[in-house]
C-alpha cells in the first residue's frame, strides 16, 4: 500500500504475492484482519537540526522524498514496519535467534527459539504473541513450521502447504522448526542452495533477517 500524492490522501492498495495465493484458493482463507504501516522509503539521516531556516525545516528533505509505489513482493516491501512502544522506551527492541546465519545439510533439522532484547524493561524476553518467520524459498525445506502459538491464524499458516514452486512461506510460533530438503534435483549442478529467513516479533515489531544455506550430501 502506498500514498500516491503528497497533496491529497490517495491510497494505492494491492495484494502481495501471498495474498494473491490465498485469494486464488477460493476457500475462505483470504481474510484481511490486520494491517501494518512502514517507512521503507524514509532516510532519517536527512533530518537536519542545523537547518538555517529554523526548526520548521529540519525535516524538509525527508518530507520531499518520493514515495514508493505499492508492489506485490512482500520480501522487498514493508521491511521496516512502524511500531508503538511504551512511553519512556530508551532502546529499540531487537531479536536474537542464537545464529547470525544457518547452514544445514540435506535432511538435517534445527529448532530456533527467538528472544527479544530490550523490550518491556527486560534484557531479554519471549513475546507473548510469538514470532512470524518467513522462509524465502520453501522448496529448500522438507518441513517448516512454528509451534507454541495455537490461534486460528497460526494454525492456518503452519498447516499451509505449497505446490513445489519457488514461493515463500510464513509460519507463527514461539519456536520455529526447519528441516532441510532431501530432494537432490533441486540442486542441479550446484552443491548448495541459498535462501533467507526473516523473523519478526509480533508484539514488538523487532525484525531480523539471516541467510540460510542448504548443502548437498553426496
Wavefront OBJ file of the C-alpha trace (Angstrom):
o trace
v 0.000 0.000 0.000
v 1.268 3.499 -0.739
v 0.229 7.143 -0.848
v 0.467 8.362 -4.438
v 0.130 12.087 -3.758
v 1.672 14.446 -1.228
v -1.177 16.956 -1.571
v -4.211 14.701 -1.072
v -4.974 11.433 0.668
v -4.838 8.856 -2.151
v -4.168 5.237 -1.246
v -2.946 2.568 -3.650
v -3.582 -0.875 -2.162
v -2.624 -4.130 -3.881
v -2.316 -7.759 -2.796
v 1.091 -9.237 -2.067
v 2.125 -12.476 -3.732
v 0.996 -14.302 -0.572
v -2.364 -12.520 -0.653
v -2.879 -13.488 -4.276
v -2.059 -17.094 -3.440
v -4.676 -17.142 -0.662
v -7.280 -15.420 -2.858
v -6.720 -17.941 -5.648
v -7.600 -20.819 -3.325
v -11.179 -19.553 -3.129
v -11.703 -21.487 0.101
v -12.321 -18.629 2.524
v -8.703 -18.497 3.724
v -8.288 -14.977 2.320
v -9.426 -12.644 5.083
v -7.925 -9.228 5.824
v -7.949 -8.811 9.619
v -4.916 -6.571 10.243
v -2.675 -4.075 8.519
v 0.790 -2.621 9.069
v 2.477 0.682 8.316
v 6.091 1.025 7.215
v 8.612 3.715 6.345
v 10.866 1.810 3.921
v 11.496 4.878 1.748
v 12.457 7.271 4.561
v 16.118 8.189 5.083
v 16.220 9.654 8.592
v 19.822 10.748 8.194
v 18.431 13.635 6.129
v 16.860 15.165 9.269
v 18.806 18.399 9.740
v 18.562 20.125 13.141
v 21.057 22.707 11.853
v 18.865 23.959 9.015
v 19.435 27.727 8.677
v 15.701 28.414 8.302
v 14.787 27.022 11.715
v 13.006 24.047 13.280
v 10.097 24.077 10.821
v 12.562 22.991 8.123
v 14.501 20.295 9.994
v 12.569 17.519 8.195
v 12.114 19.310 4.874
v 14.383 16.918 2.940
v 12.563 13.889 4.324
v 9.130 15.299 3.511
v 10.240 15.931 -0.075
v 11.352 12.325 -0.660
v 9.424 10.320 -3.290
v 7.008 7.679 -2.023
v 7.358 4.069 -3.190
v 4.513 2.729 -5.280
v 2.955 -0.446 -3.911
v 4.210 -3.695 -5.456
v 3.445 -7.346 -4.614
v 6.803 -8.773 -3.476
v 6.348 -8.967 0.307
v 10.031 -9.824 0.788
v 11.083 -6.461 -0.643
v 8.394 -4.074 0.608
v 7.143 -3.320 4.136
v 10.511 -4.396 5.509
v 10.664 -1.660 8.143
v 7.324 -1.628 9.890
v 6.278 1.123 12.286
v 5.768 0.018 15.883
v 4.319 1.519 19.047
v 6.462 1.210 22.173
v 5.705 2.199 25.765
v 6.405 5.829 26.639
v 9.902 6.284 28.016
v 11.408 3.434 25.981
v 15.104 4.225 25.600
v 16.202 1.295 23.424
v 14.711 -0.224 20.282
v 13.865 -3.939 20.685
v 15.991 -6.329 18.643
v 15.753 -10.062 18.054
v 18.303 -12.713 18.930
v 17.966 -16.080 17.166
v 21.196 -17.510 18.506
v 22.530 -17.573 14.932
v 23.833 -14.969 12.501
v 23.494 -17.483 9.663
v 22.213 -21.043 9.267
v 23.858 -23.882 7.366
v 22.104 -27.275 7.190
v 22.993 -30.474 5.415
v 20.267 -32.214 3.417
v 17.689 -33.700 5.780
v 19.142 -32.012 8.876
v 16.807 -30.275 11.333
v 17.080 -27.198 13.522
v 14.773 -25.599 16.102
v 15.075 -21.852 16.651
v 13.656 -20.121 19.720
v 13.843 -16.347 19.198
v 14.262 -13.917 22.065
v 13.534 -10.197 22.106
v 16.143 -7.929 23.677
v 15.426 -4.502 25.215
v 11.663 -4.990 25.374
v 9.216 -4.078 28.166
v 12.047 -3.299 30.541
v 13.602 -6.751 30.236
v 17.097 -7.526 28.998
v 15.640 -10.490 27.090
v 12.160 -11.939 26.894
v 9.866 -14.146 24.829
v 6.964 -12.326 23.216
v 3.502 -13.447 24.285
v 2.102 -13.424 20.742
v 5.130 -15.266 19.400
v 7.030 -14.626 16.198
v 6.351 -14.795 12.482
v 9.033 -16.495 10.418
v 9.256 -16.358 6.630
v 11.494 -18.604 4.558
v 12.271 -17.007 1.199
v 12.205 -20.258 -0.819
v 10.156 -23.005 0.817
v 11.474 -25.579 -1.675
v 14.701 -25.639 0.341
v 12.780 -27.100 3.284
v 11.377 -30.601 3.723
v 9.344 -29.112 6.584
v 8.990 -25.625 8.003
v 6.622 -24.888 10.865
v 6.088 -22.959 14.053
v 4.910 -24.299 17.420
v 3.780 -22.712 20.654
v 1.010 -20.403 19.375
v -2.400 -22.021 18.923
v -4.523 -19.236 17.449
v -6.577 -19.972 14.284
v -4.254 -17.692 12.282
v -1.152 -19.547 13.439
v -2.727 -22.944 12.833
v -3.766 -21.937 9.317
v -0.333 -20.641 8.371
v 1.531 -23.557 9.912
v -0.611 -26.130 8.085
v -0.304 -24.441 4.684
v 1.443 -26.497 2.003
v 2.859 -25.380 -1.336
v 2.843 -26.922 -4.793
v 6.630 -27.003 -5.097
v 7.117 -23.666 -6.808
v 9.625 -21.057 -5.739
v 7.496 -19.226 -3.164
v 7.982 -18.043 0.375
v 6.158 -19.470 3.374
v 5.301 -17.781 6.664
v 4.625 -19.531 9.977
v 3.899 -18.379 13.531
v 5.249 -19.771 16.790
v 7.475 -19.329 19.788
v 9.766 -21.961 18.285
v 10.469 -22.297 14.555
v 11.386 -25.752 13.209
v 13.342 -26.206 9.987
v 14.238 -29.432 8.187
v 16.345 -29.169 5.038
v 15.136 -30.708 1.797
v 16.273 -34.148 0.708
v 15.415 -33.593 -2.973
v 18.639 -33.809 -4.993
v 17.144 -32.472 -8.231
v 16.720 -29.017 -6.693
v 20.497 -28.605 -6.585
v 21.142 -29.309 -10.265
v 24.896 -28.942 -10.662
v 25.202 -26.819 -7.518
v 26.475 -28.054 -4.180
v 24.337 -25.693 -2.107
v 21.004 -23.870 -2.076
v 20.586 -20.379 -0.648
v 17.622 -18.562 0.828
v 16.769 -16.137 3.638
v 14.929 -16.482 6.946
v 13.120 -13.379 8.223
v 11.776 -13.390 11.804
v 9.570 -10.651 13.273
v 8.307 -10.208 16.826
v 4.508 -9.991 16.721
v 4.324 -7.703 19.771
v 7.482 -5.619 19.455
v 7.812 -5.401 15.669
v 11.527 -6.193 16.001
v 12.859 -7.875 12.866
v 15.922 -9.844 11.834
v 16.972 -11.414 8.537
v 19.658 -14.109 8.262
v 20.992 -16.181 5.339
v 20.217 -19.892 5.119
v 22.389 -22.382 3.237
v 21.453 -25.997 2.437
v 24.424 -28.145 1.461
v 24.117 -31.189 -0.783
v 25.065 -34.579 0.628
v 26.661 -36.914 -1.933
l 1 2 3 4 5 6 7 8 9 10 11 12 13 14 15 16 17 18 19 20 21 22 23 24 25 26 27 28 29 30 31 32 33 34 35 36 37 38 39 40 41 42 43 44 45 46 47 48 49 50 51 52 53 54 55 56 57 58 59 60 61 62 63 64 65 66 67 68 69 70 71 72 73 74 75 76 77 78 79 80 81 82 83 84 85 86 87 88 89 90 91 92 93 94 95 96 97 98 99 100 101 102 103 104 105 106 107 108 109 110 111 112 113 114 115 116 117 118 119 120 121 122 123 124 125 126 127 128 129 130 131 132 133 134 135 136 137 138 139 140 141 142 143 144 145 146 147 148 149 150 151 152 153 154 155 156 157 158 159 160 161 162 163 164 165 166 167 168 169 170 171 172 173 174 175 176 177 178 179 180 181 182 183 184 185 186 187 188 189 190 191 192 193 194 195 196 197 198 199 200 201 202 203 204 205 206 207 208 209 210 211 212 213 214 215 216 217 218
